[in-house]
Amino acid sequence: MAYYVNPHIRDTVRVFPMEGRADFRRYDMNENPSGLPVAFVEKVKKEITPEFLATYPEPSRFLKKYAAFLGVPFESVTAANGSDMAIRYVFETFGEPGKDVVTVSPTFEMYWVECNILGLRHRPVPYEPDLSMPVEKILEAIDENTRIVVLTNPNNPVGNVYAEAELDRIIEKTKEVGAVLVIDEAYHYFYAGTAVKKAMEEEHVIVLRTFSKLFSIAACRIGIVVGHPALIQYVRQGKLTFDVNSIALLFAERLIEEPGLLEELIRTENEGKAYVYRTLEENGYPVHKSEANFLFIETKRDALEVTKELEEEEKILVHGYRNPLLRKFIRVSIGSEAEMRYFMERFLPLDAREEA
Ligand SMILES: Cc1ncc(COP(=O)(O)O)c(C=O)c1O
């Protein structure tokens, strides 16, 4: 007899990220290309002893400090093994099979993957051809069948943000229909706006944060769910017991405590971004500004060819797209000015080549 396979999982087509990336310059996944200061990492590593490794994780010490760091009650935060696991928890907790999850399209791909896996109906709201996203289109997609609405602010990959008045309208509409609104702030700090205060005021609003982007510890896997204590309690009830490892908790705790580190990471990023804007302009490229740690470059040559040649000839990874809306762009993660200089000095001559 054939064994049973959950049909939602059976029918989900996954494309997993490339491996073996250590040999490349990595500007393709919105990580910090060069990572945290070595001295900081070495200092924290000293705390990892055999006893530390032998003991099950205890997240509360970090979570108390993180809640204070955000200015919210301890009961308003919980952690997960990366925000992609946080997304899974939120969808399992507040999604209803066969009912709608509204997101813009394109957005971070795990949103539609989780819909497929959990049997939730994905209702994507496409961007306009000029990459604008009229808030009316999102509002129109929200109705009594909606259980979850996701806004990624800034959005990945487009890099746009929502004005406070737009957010307010979506908060009202989701409240009216009884849906949960997830505001994914993975790229917070590159963009200073936040809905944390809204999440404290409105029980149906959840904010997601990650330590993978500005905080530069994607390898550790830690993401945070922020929301009203009642809602966070539901998320906690559905969690795995030890889903966030002690190394992640330790690094996250030391990161938020380290004097000046956050400011230094933001400054480094901003210098890298300013350099890229300047260099693109000097070389006659349109500048597509982004509020995140990545930006679109409209290549002069075919964007997918450029992506392939950068990888094969220069050992540089960037993100290219088959989606017609994004076909003319490469998406490049932003790091320090030195990182971006390395990239630009290789990208510009390659893109200026005559087509064969
Ligand atoms: C919008 C968005 N949310 C969540 C994630 C996942 O982050 P994490 O590493 O915390 O799983 C990403 C990663 O690129 C992202 O772009």
The ligand as a Tripos MOL2 file, in Angstrom:
@<TRIPOS>MOLECULE
LIG
   16    16     1     0     0
SMALL
NO_CHARGES

@<TRIPOS>ATOM
      1 C1         11.0600   40.0350    4.2480 C.3       1 LIG1
      2 C2         11.8210   38.9070    4.8440 C.ar      1 LIG1
      3 N1         11.3030   38.2860    5.9240 N.ar      1 LIG1
      4 C3         11.9520   37.2700    6.4960 C.ar      1 LIG1
      5 C4         13.1530   36.8250    5.9980 C.ar      1 LIG1
      6 C5         13.7860   35.6390    6.6570 C.3       1 LIG1
      7 O1         14.7160   35.9890    7.5710 O.3       1 LIG1
      8 P1         15.2870   34.9200    8.6160 P.3       1 LIG1
      9 O2         16.7260   34.7600    8.2760 O.co2     1 LIG1
     10 O3         15.0690   35.5560    9.9490 O.co2     1 LIG1
     11 O4         14.5210   33.6550    8.4560 O.co2     1 LIG1
     12 C6         13.7260   37.4370    4.8860 C.ar      1 LIG1
     13 C7         15.0010   36.9530    4.3410 C.2       1 LIG1
     14 O5         15.4970   37.3550    3.3270 O.2       1 LIG1
     15 C8         13.0220   38.5050    4.2930 C.ar      1 LIG1
     16 O6         13.4860   39.1190    3.2010 O.3       1 LIG1
@<TRIPOS>BOND
     1     1     2 1
     2     2     3 ar
     3     2    15 ar
     4     3     4 ar
     5     4     5 ar
     6     5     6 1
     7     5    12 ar
     8     6     7 1
     9     7     8 1
    10     8     9 2
    11     8    10 1
    12     8    11 1
    13    12    13 1
    14    12    15 ar
    15    13    14 2
    16    15    16 1
@<TRIPOS>SUBSTRUCTURE
     1 LIG1         1 GROUP 0 **** ****
